[in-house]
Amino acid sequence: MAGRQRVIIDNDFSGDPDGLLQLVHHLLSPSVEIRALIGSHLRPGDPFDPSESTADNACGRIHAVLTALGVDAPAPVVAGSNSPLPDMRTPLRSAAATAIVAEALADDPRPLFLCCGAGLTEVASAWLMEPRISERLTLVWIGGPEDPDLADPPPHASPVEYNLNIDVAAARVVLNESDIPVWQVPRNAYRQVLVSTAELDTLVRPQGDIGRLLADSLDQVHAMAGAHGLPLGETYIWGDSPLVLLTALQSSFEADPSSSEYRVRPCPTIAEDGTATFGGGRPIRVYTRLDTRLLLGDFFAKLARHAATARQPDQAGDGQTARVTAPR
């Protein structure tokens, strides 16, 4: 199946392992053609990776996933900046930002979705470098706080949502100043994607090397949180996976994420301290309900199908495991 949409994947893969789940799901989805795989940075001192090379480390995690899947990279793996924007006028000219601009300006009639599950550094840098990208792509972003007319924040919520807080200046560029079309999955929406430990153990962990990598990554988070007196219970939020739902799993006719619900709302305006006000921004899509049945059912099915295919001996009959090509 040829990809009917192009996607650029931009995520902080050395951080919360929900990005690894999203990456695997996108790699196994034939309806999209991945045009770049971007490793982006975390906030300095993030407990998931407190190093100063989090974007480079994110690229290392991409390669680890590709190895565990037994597939070749379908697109260049490029690092973003290891630091946030210094201000709202100066782009960081990373390989990742350059790749975004190049793909946005490419002569290709298919829709281009920039799927971002992290901070907006590379998106902001690309737009500052070449504002014409606004006319050539749609940003699907996991991040930002709740619109008070649509939802309430969770108990004891941080006033600045996690992904937005990775680079506040970049969020201000993209949301306050750019005209990039945005499909936002805010905190109240991405928190709907809850998967239980029992599901992880029965539907993910047994699926070969990649199943073990994903399950072990989530186990490590539970162990780390428990060691700090923060037991996570028996679920985990797969918060970046809506990036797949809203792109690869669109409807067959009149393509759109038709099984999920959104409202067209004013884009939040982000202050210098990262807090948001609502009411005066340009219109964007804000997703309010996600089809988790389709999202998770498709992931579990694709993972099992891939594992079954990878276990088959090659056609030469030498008993060796076949190498699988990721959908392109």
Buried (B, 14 or more C-beta within 10 A) or exposed (E): EEBBBBBBBBBBBBBBBBBBBBBBBBBBBBBBBBBBBBBBBBBEEBEBBEEEBBBBBBBBBBBBBBEBBBBEBBBEBBBBBBBBBEEBEEBBBBBBBBBBBBBBBEEEEBBBBBBBBBBBBBBBBBBBBBEEBBEBBBBBBBBBBBBEEBBEBEEEEEEBBBBBBBBBBBBBBBBBBBEBBBBBBBBBBBBBBBBEBEBBEEBBBEBBBBBBBBBEBBBEBBEEBEEEEEEBEEBBBBBBBBBBBBBBBBEEEEEEBEBBEBEEBBBBBBEEEBBBEBEEBEEBBBBBEBBBEBBBEBBBEBBBEBBEEBEEEEEEEEEEEBEBEBBE
